[in-house]
Amino acid sequence: MTTALFKFLFFLTIIITPIAYHSTVQSASADTTDLQTYGQNSPPFTPSPPSKSGIIFVYRGGFLQQPDNFYSRKVGDKLIFHIEVIRESSLLNYISKKKSTWWVSSDKKNWKKINNNNNDDLSVNTSKIGTQYYQLQVQYSYTRYTYYSNIIEVDVHPTSIDTKELTINTNYDYLLNIDGTTSQNAIFASTTRTPVNSTDDIKWETSDDSLAKIDSNGKITAAISKNFGDVTIIASVTNSINKQKIKAEKSIHVGGGLEDMSAKLGEDVTFKVQGLSDEQRDSEDNLSIEWYQKSSPTSSYIKLPNDNQAELTLKNVTSKLDGSSYYAKFKYGKESFKTNSAQLTISNSIIGIDNQIQNTTHKDDPLDTKTNLANVAKDDKLTYLLHLSNANKTNLKDQTLVIPLPLQVDITKLKINDEQNIEYKLQTESLKRKNLIIDLTKFKDREDLNIELNLKVGPISTNFEFESKPVIYGTYLGNNNDSSYHNYGSTISFHFITNMFFPSIHDITFNPIQTYAPNSLIYRLNDTNAPNNIIDFDDQRRNFNPVKIMVAQSHALYDQKSKAYLPAVLQIHNLTDNTITNVSDHPAFVAISTRDQKLHYLNWNKNEGLLLKLKPGSISPGNYETTLNWTFIEST
């Protein structure tokens, strides 16, 4: 009988429903061993110390990024070493040429060269089971510069080894994002796994690509100049055997070098350039640092007498400095760049703000606090409370309160003290944010104001985080003249979730028919049998209610080319209760999860699940297809 191939394509019907907010922070330290190898023609070489870079130039070359010391892979898996090397600043750089040589060994004693066309990156041969060692040698002609990578061990196993635990390390927690040329405007992430010989690949992503991006090798770079904020680095691995997805997260800050500062009257305050370790600062002979100050929003920046220092200290601050701004400018020859501007707030000269948030629909202990809401979902009702106090009776006027809010929430009520019909303005600031603006002029003589803001959450299409930091603006009446002021409240963090689960359904192909035998069963190909999954789930629900899975067949098996139908019926074979159910245009039961069970995957062994039963009749060679409609029903 001529072979006939049966392939099933899917139409996906999703009834959407409930993610737990969780983040972990890990710390790491860099290896600064200062060694070098001389007079050797072959490995093992002593690994070179890390490169040392200044703001503008490099004064010790080496590796910006190199592979980990150890890799574990299943035989045949893809593995590429990624290397970034940088040489010292020198006039000879314009004529010198780089030669990259990779070496390999099976015992760390006998080494041979790899033909890699002078490339820094190396595609590793994982076709044989066992252990190999690799090392890269980089030489620059006409100079004394030669650099050696770590000795890298690669273990190749016959089968996959699942990951149980995963953590993230970064060489710095602050990523500079500034205009101008710098020699090292990136940080690097790596992972630690349990067990250490886990084999599956790590996938990298960030929580906000508009702040920072990360490539497949863990290199983190700022996305768009002047976009600042906290961003979460996410590493994940999908296990080959148990199909679980293991994740790790770490937060870093993307900034322009300076952070806003607060101080009380009479205190000292220091602005310090962030993202630069001590060894990254160039010597005073090559670099000048200038600091600039703007005393008010309407004034111009003036240069301060504090050259060649990476920090600026203001002694005994007064109320006149409230709201003043500062930035630092670095210059090296014709090259230069400057930090972002940062503001100084003097807390005792202005109105105090005490603010907190509560989710009155859903309480997520212990993650929910007065300034943090976890797992906020559609239709949740939130209460935002603010207390404004002017206990020291500061002479103020023209008071305006601004409360940043996400676009996905609506204001249902605003009350100040006993008044409920409060006028306000809403100003859209970006695709993510809108500002609630309240004119407090009519309340300027009050020492205390209690503000209650009721919010309702609208549809959430993707998980995201939002921070709201209220600020009050006004005019401070001094002895001589008026000056503007502002003061911030606490940062309120919202963690919004979709509260849904997302199935990902894979195609199914059945074994070809070799001999036509009515009433016989045709089984699926091996790649659709366990441990491979029919359905993978990304379950982001807040509560894991039971989910019933149903499937229906939209039409009989049909070959487009011959215009013929296949005499066969699809069946669900349930070995638990020994039942067989024909799949027709009416939904047939497939499976149901238990309460409090998070959905991970659905798979079948060879003799269970969706099988094909041949019926009597004539058959023509062809490629027969049908469409299955999957339905997911969540119980409450």
C-alpha positions, 0 to 999 in steps of 0.5 A: 500500500502506498504510504499516506502521511497524516498531519494535524494542524491546530486552531487554538481556542483559549479561555483566559484566566490567573502569576506570582510576583517574585524576584531574587537579588544576588551579588557577585565579585570579580576575579582580579588576579594579576598574573601573566605568562611569558616564554611559552609557545603552547598552553596551558597559559596563565589567564590574563587579568581583566582589562582596565579601562578609563573613562576614555581610554584603555590602560590595560588590555584584556578581555571585556567578556570571555566564556565561563570556566565550565560548560556542560552539554548533551552530545550534539548540542550547539555551543559557541564561545563568545569573546570580547577583547580590547587592547591598550591605548597606543599609537601602534594600534593603527598599524598592529594586527590581531592574531587569535589562536584557539587551542584544544586539549583532552588532558590539559597537557597536550594541546593542539591548534584549532583552525578557526580563521583567526576568529575570537568566537569559537563554535565548539565541537560537541559530537563526541562524549567526553571532556575537552579543554580550550584556551584562546591566545590573542597577539597584537603585532608590533606591540608587546600585547598578548592576552590569554583567556580562561582555560575552559572545560567542556563536558559532553554527556550522552543525555540531558541533565536538568537544572534544579536551581539557577542564580544570576551574577553581574559584574556591576549593578549600575549600567551607565547610559550617557551620550559620548564615547566610553571604553566600557559602557556595558556590564555582563551577566552570568549564571550559577546552576545546580547541578553544575553539569546541567546541560540545557541552554540559558535564555536571557531577557530583560523586563524592559527593553526600552531601558536595557537589552541583553544578548545571548551571551549575557552582555547588557547594554543601555537601550536608549540614551536618557532612559533611566530606571531599574530593570530586571535581568531574567535568565531562564532554562527549559529542562529537556527531561521534566520540561520545567522552566527554571528562572532567575532574576536580578535587578540593576539600575540604568542611570546617567551617572548621578542620582537625585539626593535629599538632605535636611537643612544644615546637613552635608550632601555628596553627589557621586558619579555612579557606574565607575569603579576606582580603577575605571577613573583615568589619571588627572594628567589625562582627564578633567572633571567639571561640575555644574550647578543650576540653582533654580529651574529658570536659571542657567548652569554655572561651573563650580570650583571642584575640578577633577573629582568624581564627587561633589560635596555641598556643606551645610545646605540651606533652603536656597539649594532646594530644587537645585540641579547638578551634573558632571562633565568629563573631558579628555583631549577632544573627547568629552561626555557629561552625566545626567542632571540630578536634583537636590531636595531639602526636606525641612523647608517644604510640605511633608508627604506620607503616602501608602497603597492598598489592594482592597480586592486581593491581599497578597501576603507577605508581598503586599506592603504599604508601598508595594502591591504584588499581583495586581490584576484586572478589576482590582480596586485600589485605595491610594492614601496621602497625608500632606503635613505642614507642621512647621508652618512654612509660608507656602503658596501655589501648591500643586500635587502630581501623582503619576499613575499607570494608564491601565487604572481609572479614578473612581473617587477623589476625596480631600478631607471631607470634600468629594467633588474635587477638580483635577486634571489628567495629563498623559505623559507617555505610553505607560504613564499619566499624571493626576494633577490637583491644585491645592491652592484652596487648601493652602491654609491647612496644616494637614490634608488627607487625600483618598484616591480610589482606583479600578484596574482595567485590562492588563495585556502583559505583566509589567511594573510601575512606580508612582512617586508623588510630588508637590510643587509650589513657591516658598516665601523667603525673606527677600524673594520667592523661590520654587520648591518641590518635595517627593513622597515615597515610591509606590510600586505596582506589579501588574499581572495578566492573571491568565494562563497561555497554552502553546499547542504543538502540531501532531504528525501520525506514522505513515500507513504501510499497510491498510488494515480496517479497525487498526490503530495508527500511532503518533510519531515519537516526537509527539510522545512523552517526554515531548509535550502536546501542550506547553502552558505559561500559567500566570494565574493568581489562583490555580483553579481546576482547568478542563481541556476539551478538543473537537474536530472541525472536519473529517480528514481531507487531502487537498490534492486528491479531494478525498476523505480518509476513512478514519476517526480520531479517538482519545484513549484514556488509560486511567479509566479505560475509556475511548472517546471519538473526536467529532465536532462536539468537544471531547474530554481530554484532561482536567487539572486539580485545584491549586495545581499550576499548569505546566504541560500535557503529554501522552505516552505512545498508546494513550491520548489522541490516536487514529483508528482506520475504518473500512473503505477505500483510500487514496495516497495523500496528505490528509489534514484536519483542524482541532479546536482546543477549549480550556475551561476554568472552574471557580 
